[in-house]
Amino acid sequence: MYSESLVWRLKWSSDLLIIDDSVKTDPKFGCPPGQRDIEGLLDAGVILVNKPRGPSSHQLTAWAREMLGIKRLGHGGTLDPFATGLLTMLCGRATRLTDIVLTGDKRYVAVLRFGREVEDSEINSVVNNLTGEIYNIPPLESAVKIQVRTRKIHEMKLIDVDPESNIIVLSISCNAGTYIRTFARDVGLLLGTSCELIELHRDNTGTFNQSNACSMQQLTDAVFLWREHDDDRALRRLIAPIESILTHLPRMVIKDGATAAVSHGAVLTRPGIISIDDSIEKGSVVVLESMKGEAVAIAESNISATKIASLEYGEVARPKVVLMPSGTYPQTWSKE
């Protein structure tokens, strides 16, 4: 299950450059992500399910949507019915981040069976040849257009070999959208034999790993306790705040007034900033974050961090996806 306050165990890794440390946030408005109630989490949360073999990703998401009684619940990163492992479910406003989830790197454990006995030296040669940028054509049974494209295999490790059954187990870290079934076919072509993908398990997706996941039975039990016994403690441990998806992005921490303005779709200007990630460059995709740690919007920076620090006025970032509902913080600007 999720540990308590999962999002805060996934630490932001960047250093922040302090622009204005004299401002305080109003405790009457907003809420730190780790203190949200169950309704707030269902409105903007993430559930990581350890998918079993058999049902499709779409079926699991439909079951969870019905159990939780919410209209908006989608998934990021489809797994084939025969595959197992991490399936990211996005609740409510978290569905606006589907593209970010889909583009995150993945790691798989693949079990391959060859048509003949394969020597260790042959396997090692294939591992070396298929690490890095490779051509990866979607299989015929996939739901995407069949065309040649490239994907990157970041790392591949040989975990186990069973020479009697001609089976090997590989760990594969790769770009999102890498088709492991196609990869297995290519391994067979390089070795001059058939190569069948007989098992596939995803144990890492984006910022999440297996320690963050629950089973569908655990989710079912947690929902039962919530609905039948008015006890939401178990369910709260299974839903991470929306911010848990964004810890890999650089951030700008902004004042309450700027938070209110950005939640209405306004651009972020220099006076609204409290601190910034010192790695931000012009064109960087960043998280605009409230003083309480809430994700306000995904934005594109108009200027680098070093130049922002020397400005007094002017636009510094333009929202691409607004995440915070308008009205969470009070309006401080004139309507005239």
C-alpha positions as CSV (number, residue, x, y, z in Angstrom):
1,M,0.0,0.0,0.0
2,Y,1.0,3.7,-0.2
3,S,2.8,4.9,2.9
4,E,1.4,7.9,4.6
5,S,2.0,11.2,2.7
6,L,3.5,9.4,-0.2
7,V,4.0,12.6,-2.2
8,W,6.4,14.0,0.4
9,R,8.5,10.8,0.4
10,L,9.1,11.5,-3.3
11,K,11.3,14.5,-2.6
12,W,11.8,17.4,-5.0
13,S,15.4,17.1,-6.1
14,S,16.1,20.7,-7.2
15,D,17.6,23.6,-5.4
16,L,15.5,26.7,-5.1
17,L,16.7,30.3,-5.5
18,I,15.0,32.6,-3.0
19,I,13.5,35.7,-4.5
20,D,11.3,37.0,-1.7
21,D,11.3,35.4,1.8
22,S,9.2,38.1,3.5
23,V,5.7,36.8,2.3
24,K,3.5,34.5,4.3
25,T,0.6,32.4,3.1
26,D,-3.0,32.8,4.5
27,P,-3.9,29.5,6.3
28,K,-7.6,30.1,5.6
29,F,-7.2,29.2,2.0
30,G,-5.8,26.2,0.1
31,C,-4.5,23.0,1.8
32,P,-1.1,21.2,1.8
33,P,-1.4,18.1,-0.4
34,G,-0.7,15.7,2.4
35,Q,-3.7,17.1,4.4
36,R,-6.4,16.8,1.7
37,D,-9.6,14.9,2.6
38,I,-10.8,12.0,0.6
39,E,-13.0,14.2,-1.6
40,G,-10.0,16.4,-2.4
41,L,-7.9,13.3,-3.3
42,L,-10.6,11.8,-5.5
43,D,-10.9,15.2,-7.3
44,A,-7.2,15.3,-8.0
45,G,-5.3,12.1,-7.1
46,V,-3.3,9.2,-8.4
47,I,-3.9,5.5,-7.7
48,L,-1.2,3.0,-8.7
49,V,-2.6,-0.5,-9.2
50,N,-0.6,-3.6,-9.6
51,K,-2.4,-5.0,-12.6
52,P,-3.0,-8.8,-12.7
53,R,-2.8,-10.9,-15.8
54,G,-6.1,-11.2,-17.7
55,P,-8.2,-8.0,-17.6
56,S,-7.3,-5.1,-19.8
57,S,-6.2,-1.8,-18.5
58,H,-9.5,-0.3,-19.7
59,Q,-11.5,-2.9,-17.7
60,L,-9.6,-2.3,-14.5
61,T,-10.1,1.5,-14.8
62,A,-13.8,1.0,-15.5
63,W,-14.1,-1.2,-12.3
64,A,-12.3,1.4,-10.2
65,R,-14.4,4.2,-11.6
66,E,-17.6,2.4,-10.7
67,M,-16.3,1.4,-7.2
68,L,-15.2,4.9,-6.3
69,G,-18.3,6.5,-7.8
70,I,-16.5,9.2,-9.8
71,K,-17.1,10.3,-13.4
72,R,-13.5,11.1,-14.3
73,L,-10.9,8.3,-13.9
74,G,-8.5,7.4,-16.6
75,H,-5.3,5.5,-16.9
76,G,-1.8,6.3,-18.3
77,G,0.4,3.7,-20.0
78,T,-1.7,0.8,-21.3
79,L,-0.6,-2.7,-20.4
80,D,-1.7,-5.7,-22.6
81,P,-4.1,-8.1,-20.9
82,F,-1.4,-10.8,-20.5
83,A,1.0,-8.3,-18.9
84,T,1.2,-7.4,-15.2
85,G,2.5,-4.5,-13.1
86,L,2.1,-0.8,-12.5
87,L,-1.0,0.9,-14.0
88,T,-1.4,4.6,-13.2
89,M,-5.0,5.6,-12.6
90,L,-5.7,9.4,-12.6
91,C,-8.7,10.8,-10.7
92,G,-10.6,13.9,-11.6
93,R,-8.3,16.9,-12.5
94,A,-5.3,14.5,-12.6
95,T,-6.5,13.3,-16.0
96,R,-5.1,16.7,-17.3
97,L,-1.7,15.2,-16.7
98,T,-2.2,12.1,-18.8
99,D,0.4,13.2,-21.4
100,I,3.0,13.6,-18.6
101,V,2.3,10.1,-17.3
102,L,2.4,8.6,-20.8
103,T,5.8,10.1,-21.6
104,G,7.5,9.0,-18.4
105,D,10.2,6.3,-18.7
106,K,9.3,2.7,-17.9
107,R,11.0,-0.4,-16.6
108,Y,9.9,-3.9,-17.4
109,V,10.9,-7.5,-16.5
110,A,10.5,-9.7,-19.6
111,V,10.6,-13.4,-19.8
112,L,11.7,-14.7,-23.3
113,R,11.6,-18.2,-24.7
114,F,13.9,-19.1,-27.6
115,G,13.4,-21.8,-30.3
116,R,16.8,-23.2,-29.6
117,E,19.5,-23.3,-26.9
118,V,21.2,-19.9,-26.7
119,E,24.8,-19.4,-25.4
120,D,25.5,-16.8,-22.8
121,S,27.9,-15.0,-25.2
122,E,25.1,-14.7,-27.7
123,I,22.8,-13.2,-25.1
124,N,25.4,-10.7,-24.0
125,S,26.0,-9.7,-27.5
126,V,22.3,-9.0,-28.1
127,V,22.1,-7.0,-24.8
128,N,25.0,-4.8,-26.0
129,N,23.6,-4.3,-29.5
130,L,20.1,-3.4,-28.4
131,T,21.1,-0.9,-25.7
132,G,20.7,2.7,-26.8
133,E,18.5,4.1,-29.7
134,I,16.7,1.3,-31.6
135,Y,14.0,1.0,-34.2
136,N,10.7,-0.1,-32.6
137,I,7.7,-0.8,-34.8
138,P,4.4,-1.3,-33.0
139,P,3.0,-4.8,-33.4
140,L,0.0,-5.4,-35.6
141,E,-2.3,-5.9,-32.6
142,S,-1.5,-2.5,-31.1
143,A,-3.9,0.4,-31.2
144,V,-1.5,2.9,-32.8
145,K,-0.5,3.6,-36.3
146,I,2.0,1.1,-37.6
147,Q,5.1,3.1,-38.6
148,V,8.8,3.0,-38.1
149,R,10.0,5.0,-35.1
150,T,12.9,5.0,-32.7
151,R,12.9,4.5,-28.9
152,K,15.8,4.4,-26.4
153,I,16.7,1.4,-24.3
154,H,18.5,3.1,-21.3
155,E,19.6,-0.1,-19.6
156,M,19.2,-3.8,-20.0
157,K,20.3,-6.5,-17.5
158,L,20.2,-10.2,-17.7
159,I,18.5,-11.5,-14.6
160,D,18.3,-15.2,-15.1
161,V,18.9,-18.0,-17.6
162,D,17.3,-21.5,-17.8
163,P,19.2,-23.4,-20.4
164,E,17.0,-26.5,-20.2
165,S,13.9,-24.6,-21.3
166,N,15.7,-21.9,-23.4
167,I,14.2,-19.2,-21.2
168,I,15.9,-15.9,-20.1
169,V,14.7,-13.1,-17.9
170,L,15.7,-9.5,-18.7
171,S,15.2,-6.1,-17.0
172,I,14.6,-3.4,-19.5
173,S,14.6,0.4,-18.8
174,C,13.3,2.3,-21.7
175,N,11.4,5.3,-23.2
176,A,7.7,5.4,-22.9
177,G,6.0,3.7,-25.9
178,T,8.6,1.0,-26.3
179,Y,6.9,-2.2,-27.5
180,I,8.5,-5.1,-25.7
181,R,6.8,-7.6,-27.9
182,T,8.5,-6.1,-31.0
183,F,11.7,-5.9,-29.0
184,A,11.5,-9.7,-28.3
185,R,10.9,-10.4,-32.0
186,D,14.1,-8.4,-32.9
187,V,16.1,-10.3,-30.3
188,G,15.1,-13.5,-32.1
189,L,16.0,-12.1,-35.5
190,L,19.5,-11.2,-34.2
191,L,19.9,-14.7,-32.9
192,G,18.5,-16.5,-35.9
193,T,15.7,-18.2,-34.0
194,S,12.2,-17.7,-32.7
195,C,11.8,-15.6,-29.6
196,E,8.5,-15.5,-27.7
197,L,7.6,-13.0,-25.0
198,I,5.8,-15.3,-22.5
199,E,5.6,-12.9,-19.5
200,L,5.9,-9.1,-19.0
201,H,5.8,-7.1,-15.8
202,R,6.2,-3.4,-15.4
203,D,7.8,-2.5,-12.1
204,N,8.6,1.2,-12.7
205,T,6.7,4.0,-14.4
206,G,7.8,7.6,-14.3
207,T,8.4,8.6,-10.6
208,F,6.6,5.5,-9.3
209,N,7.8,2.0,-8.4
210,Q,6.2,-1.1,-7.0
211,S,6.4,0.0,-3.4
212,N,3.7,2.6,-4.3
213,A,1.2,0.1,-5.7
214,C,-1.8,-1.7,-4.4
215,S,-3.8,-4.6,-5.7
216,M,-7.3,-4.3,-6.9
217,Q,-8.4,-6.4,-3.8
218,Q,-6.8,-3.8,-1.5
219,L,-8.5,-1.0,-3.4
220,T,-11.9,-2.9,-3.1
221,D,-11.4,-3.4,0.6
222,A,-10.5,0.2,1.2
223,V,-13.5,1.5,-0.7
224,F,-15.7,-0.9,1.4
225,L,-14.4,0.5,4.6
226,W,-15.0,4.0,3.4
227,R,-18.5,3.5,2.1
228,E,-19.8,1.0,4.7
229,H,-18.0,2.0,7.8
230,D,-17.2,5.7,7.1
231,D,-13.5,4.9,7.6
232,D,-11.4,6.5,4.9
233,R,-8.0,5.8,6.4
234,A,-7.1,2.9,4.1
235,L,-8.3,4.6,1.0
236,R,-6.4,7.8,1.8
237,R,-3.2,5.6,1.9
238,L,-3.9,4.4,-1.6
239,I,-4.5,7.7,-3.3
240,A,-1.5,10.0,-3.8
241,P,-2.1,13.8,-4.4
242,I,-1.7,15.0,-8.0
243,E,1.6,16.6,-7.0
244,S,3.3,13.2,-6.9
245,I,3.3,13.0,-10.7
246,L,5.3,16.3,-11.0
247,T,8.3,15.9,-8.7
248,H,10.6,15.5,-11.7
249,L,9.8,19.0,-13.1
250,P,11.5,22.2,-12.0
251,R,9.2,24.5,-10.0
252,M,8.4,28.1,-9.2
253,V,6.8,28.9,-5.8
254,I,4.4,31.7,-6.0
255,K,2.4,34.1,-3.7
256,D,-1.2,33.6,-2.7
257,G,-2.3,36.5,-5.0
258,A,-0.4,35.0,-8.0
259,T,-1.9,31.6,-7.2
260,A,-5.4,33.0,-7.4
261,A,-4.6,34.8,-10.7
262,V,-2.9,31.8,-12.3
263,S,-5.9,29.6,-11.3
264,H,-8.0,31.9,-13.5
265,G,-5.6,31.4,-16.4
266,A,-3.5,34.5,-16.0
267,V,0.2,34.6,-16.9
268,L,2.7,34.7,-14.0
269,T,4.6,38.0,-13.6
270,R,7.8,38.6,-11.7
271,P,6.2,40.2,-8.6
272,G,4.3,37.0,-7.9
273,I,7.4,34.8,-7.4
274,I,8.8,33.7,-4.0
275,S,11.4,31.1,-5.1
276,I,12.5,29.3,-8.3
277,D,14.4,26.2,-9.3
278,D,17.9,27.5,-10.3
279,S,18.0,25.1,-13.3
280,I,15.1,26.7,-15.2
281,E,16.0,27.9,-18.7
282,K,13.9,29.8,-21.2
283,G,11.3,27.4,-22.6
284,S,11.5,25.0,-19.6
285,V,8.2,23.2,-18.6
286,V,7.8,24.0,-14.9
287,V,5.3,23.5,-12.1
288,L,3.8,26.7,-10.6
289,E,3.4,25.8,-6.9
290,S,1.6,27.6,-4.1
291,M,3.3,28.3,-0.8
292,K,1.5,25.3,0.7
293,G,3.0,23.0,-2.0
294,E,-0.1,22.8,-4.2
295,A,0.3,22.4,-7.9
296,V,-1.4,25.4,-9.5
297,A,-0.4,24.9,-13.1
298,I,2.0,23.5,-15.6
299,A,3.6,26.4,-17.4
300,E,6.4,27.3,-19.8
301,S,9.1,29.7,-18.6
302,N,9.7,32.8,-20.8
303,I,13.1,33.4,-19.2
304,S,15.9,31.6,-17.3
305,A,16.2,31.5,-13.5
306,T,19.3,33.8,-13.5
307,K,17.5,36.5,-15.4
308,I,14.3,36.2,-13.4
309,A,16.2,37.0,-10.2
310,S,17.4,40.3,-11.7
311,L,14.0,41.4,-12.9
312,E,11.5,43.6,-11.1
313,Y,8.5,43.4,-13.5
314,G,7.3,41.5,-16.5
315,E,5.9,38.1,-17.6
316,V,8.0,35.1,-16.6
317,A,5.8,32.1,-17.3
318,R,2.7,31.2,-19.2
319,P,0.3,28.5,-18.0
320,K,-0.2,25.5,-20.3
321,V,-2.4,23.4,-18.0
322,V,-4.2,24.9,-15.1
323,L,-4.6,22.4,-12.3
324,M,-6.1,24.4,-9.3
325,P,-9.8,25.3,-9.4
326,S,-10.4,29.0,-9.6
327,G,-11.6,30.5,-6.4
328,T,-9.4,28.3,-4.2
329,Y,-7.6,31.5,-3.2
330,P,-9.3,34.9,-3.1
331,Q,-9.0,37.4,-5.9
332,T,-6.7,40.3,-5.0
333,W,-6.9,42.3,-8.3
334,S,-9.4,44.8,-9.4
335,K,-12.2,43.7,-11.7
336,E,-12.3,47.2,-13.3
